[in-house]
Amino acid sequence: MDTQEWLDATHNTVLLWGDVDLERISLHTNLERLKNLQLSLPEEEPRICQIRSLGEKVLPGTVESGQVNIRAQIDSSQQEWEGLISAVKSTIEALDTKLQQWNEYETLKDQCMTWIRETDTKLHAVDLKATSQEKKEQLEILKNLQGEVRAKELEIDSVTERAQQLQKGTMSSRSSQISELGLKYQQVSHKVKDLTSRWHQYVTSHLEFESHIAECTQWLEDIKNKLAYCSDLSASSQKDLEGKLETIQDLLLYKEEGFSKVQGTIELAQTVLANTAPSGHDAVNQILGKLQEEWSALASKMMETKTILDDSIHRWAGFLEQIHQLNKTVEYLQSVSNEISEFQTTMSDKRAQLERLKVMQFLHCINLYYWFVII
């Protein structure tokens, strides 16, 4: 009975040590125990041999029915012994397999954690850029990295699921490690998503600023061309001057629009400067300063040109009035000339005619003087 009790106790111990739903350190401990047990089993084999030997000795003096029981007991002990050996071997293999699965999980988990740390380092290393081109390049890098993070989700889920399978039926601190892996992945995922969205806004703002600058520059160029046309007073008639004045008056209506455009550009520039590296600030400020200077110069030029046109039109009006008065004088002289062109018969009439001719000559000289002054 001692041997049977030993077999039962040992078998129960193997079952206890063979529990694979334990902590990894417990699995290692039990595996070592089982291996030591496996090494010690040959020392226990004489117990089984002794049962067989004793049984064979008592068989000759035992009735046939008793012999059957003895042989059954011998066979049962042998089978239990072989079963114990097999159980120890298979249990060792099961623990080895479970520990190998743990090792594979640890390797995968370490790889994932390393990847998460490296990715997080890349995200922390992202700095502001100086130009829109550099910002676009950085955005593409972040988009590619975001794609890598999304692609990694299946692997993270697979590792987490594997850990959950390994942990099934156990209560251990490793559950927090599983949660930590998923949590860190989610943190990196959210971080790259937020950073990509932020840099998309950086690029959009900078491109909008450049587009606004180009639009304002073209708008100013159009005004500059119209001002150049209005400022050209060579060979201009009164009608031309009045047309140019009307154009200038229309341009003056754009002053409020111009102020809004410049102010809008300044506001955009402030947004761009906030997300631009210090090395890129000078370029933005120079562009903005040039735009403000050009607009200020054009606004002043508008007023100056309007003043010149007003003066020219006023002078034209005076010139035309003088021409009109000159024409009236000419008509008067012509009528008087017709009256005194007839020859007179008496000396007194001839003297009177001479005096009138002198007056006409004087008036004619005055008209010629005014004509040259007007011209």
Secondary structure, DSSP 8 states (H G I E B T S, - for coil): -HHHHHHHHHHHHHHHHT--SS-HHHHHHHHHHHHHHHHHHHHHHHHHHHHHHHHHHHSTTS-HHHHHHHHHHHHHHHHHHHHHHHHHHHHHHHHHHHHHHHHHHHHHHHHHHHHHHHHHHHHHT----SSHHHHHHHHHHHHHHHHHHHHHHHHHHHHHHHHHHHHTT---THHHHHHHHHHHHHHHHHHHHHHHHHHHHHHHHHHHHHHHHHHHHHHHHHHHHHHHHHH--TT--HHHHHHHHHHHHHHHTTHHHHHHHHHHHHHHHHHHHHTS-GGGHHHHHHHHHHHHHHHHHHHHHHHHHHHHHHHHHHHHHHHHHHHHHHHHHHHHHHHHHHHH-S--SSHHHHHHHHHHHHHHHHHHHHHHHHHHHH-
